Amino acid sequence: MMQQGTKVSAVIYGNDIRFFAAMLMPFRRYYISSVALRKVESRYKVSDYPYSWVIHNRTLVEEYVEQVPPVIPCHFELTAFENLFRFADTENLQSKFMLYLR
């Protein structure tokens, strides 16, 4: 059974970015403590949780090792065929997989 958690936003500033860049990896879970909390503006909210975390050099981070890692969600961003012309001559590459949306 997969447990549902709370989705939060977090901010890291300055030299702390380099420190945590090698430690925090996508699709892994962590125990995190000693963060600073601040009220998040409504336009930046990622869930109903009203606070944003500020992670700094005194924040304690420990990876939560799971026996069975969670299944990574598969996300497809679909574009209607008739709208593909908008991506011509841009660096935004579109997949060769085409789905015709009518």
Buried (B, 14 or more C-beta within 10 A) or exposed (E): EEEEEEEBEBBBEEEBEEBBEEEBEEEEEEEBEEBEEEEBEEEEBEEEEEBBBBBBEEBEBEEEEEEEEEEEEEEEEEBEEEEEEEEEEEEEEBEEEEEEEE
